[in-house]
Amino acid sequence: MKSPHETMHSFLPKIRPLTQGVIGRPGIHARESVAYILAFTLVLVTVGVFLRWHISSSYQEEMAYWRERQTSVADNRTHRVLDWLTDHQADAQLFATHPSVRHALRAYYDAGQLPGRSAGALRELAASIDEIERLYSYTRVYVLDRDVHVLARSSRSLPLSPVLTEICRKVAETGSSRIDLTGKTPDETLISIGVAVVPEPGTLGASPTPAQPLGVALVVFDAAHTLFPLVTQEGVPTRTGETVLVRREGNDIVFFSPLRHVPAGSQYLRFPLPSAPVAARLALEGLVTFAEYNDYRGVPALAATRHIPLTGWGLVRKIDRAEAMEDFRRMAIGEGLTAGFLIILLGALLLFHRRDLMTRVVKKEEEKFRALLESAPDAIYLIEPSTLRILRRNRRAVEMDGYSEEDLARMTAIDLYPPEDQASLRIRFEWGSETGPALPIHTLHHRRKDGELVPVEESQTLVDAGGERLVLSIVRDITDRNRAEEEIQNLNERLEQRVTERTAELEDANKELEAFAYSVSHELRAPLRHLDGFSKLLVEGHHAELSPDALEYVATIRRSALRMGRLIDDLLNVARVGRKPLSMQVTGLNSLVEEVKAALNYENADRLIEWKVETLPFVECDPALMKQVFANLLSNAVKFTRPRKPAVIEVGVTYQDGARAVFVRDNGVGFSMKYAHKLFGVFQRLHRSEDFEGTGVGLATVERIIHKHRGRVWAQAELDKGATFYFTLGSSDEPQPEKRADSGGNT
């Protein structure tokens, strides 16, 4: 049965659900709270991972859409520009092969470069140029000789500028067509196509050499009204989308097409090559790319780059990233807000469920506590510390004190005890209300309503009841226990008396047994002496008359008589060990070992024995009996190492199970451990007497001496591999080891 102290500790965890609130109570249902937190965290992580994956997938899809859209527009605009340039270059080449152009140039050279003589051809050429300008929507049309002198121009053409003159000179020198840009603003940009005029196939014309062209045909377009609309026109309206054309001039990159975010009439936008927008540089390098770059404003944009053949121009199709990803951003924000709302809703549901669950759990725990309180075998009281008023008690308390609830309302906890116990009890209540921990069990008397005093054990502790400190008092009626203790005390006294009587009887029997053994041993000596003596006389007096068999029989009788004598001596020695009281002295074990070793060396002078003796401790023992222990153990070691050359015998100290033990080890014949239980029995032998002499009493004597010293002895061995004998002594002191100059040697 538990003590009141243990009972109190078993009830402490169960009283708190009765007095503490449902929500926010420290320490209640911690595992359930952790489970809810883990569940919420798992959902939060799952939603987060899914949302991240979904947004990432949507982002990749959005980027793929804009990649396809921007590259498609870039390819379309590139094809438009290239087709326009190719068509107009072909038209310029067709104009250069027009009969009127070639005829005028031949007439010019055939007349010896005298205009008067070719006036008719030039007038015809001028009329043709105006017609061609009208048909092909040229801005200007020029025909020049190989020295870049203007022979004819359209009526709307201005005088040839130095820039255009230089362009025509390069065409005349190389004989190759050229497409060039002139101007300083997109609105003033002119596109010129210069084509060499060559003689008709099979004619020399007026050229000095056949390889030189007759002249140069130059047509000029207004890019703002012809080429740029093909580039800037947007099929799908956007706020920031545009297609721009770039070209390289020296170490600069020039944006020469109209720019959406640059005011009209502004000059070309120029950037030094190292600091130019990446997309423009890639387009001029001929790379086909799509990625996020900063545009000419430094604004992040999704751009596709292309290169336009025939010209060395680059085309960049771009749209601001903010506009392109606007729908995606709205979608991501919407989904994030939705996920956040769902997480908040789930958290609220979990909190509501936990509150409801804990309310039901606390109610169930309160019911369980009431059942435990009412079924407790001890009386339990809940007491208010300041007034010592009893707030609650269980059924067992009602049975023990006998007071009604009306009686308790007029009483305090002190009134349940006799006057002689009230002062100490009040001190216990005051001390317990200040310190808090459970007080030690206190034995006193409980006063019932009828005045009967009941012996009880009481323990109090302070509990926290929803912020209010109450004293929990557990009272146990120990009337039956006191009665049982008295009965046990009486039984113990009678048992001790019987043990004393039986011990005296046993001691008397042991003394009689030892006296009998001593007497029998002495009585057996006379017949043994007679056997040995008369056998000796028989051999000495009648040796000639006895046959060899008879002499052997007599020798056997004499040997048996001698062995019987040794057995009687050993038996007397065992009896003396049992009777002799211990004479305890502090003794150095090395000195005892040296004495025994010296005697054995003298008796076995013809043998090679290697002794290994460690430094042994000083112990409190009977020196004579302890010397007998070493004599028996070491003589056995010498005897059973007889077949070994050399024999090795060790004496040392070790620790077994935390206790210091002395050991004697040899490299002799050993024995099988399955017969170890017979080692210390009287007259028990594990080897044949024909192999090793002995009576079987030596180890029994060792065991009896060690037991008298409150120690134990045991052995470990293996057949033909030697044996080790250990023994401990019952001294509680830890003696210092004996100092010796020589711990062992060889003999």
Summary of the structure (lengths in Angstrom):
residues: 747
radius of gyration: 63.7
end to end distance: 68.8
largest distance: 193.5
contacts: 2198
relative contact order: 0.06
helix: 51%
strand: 20%
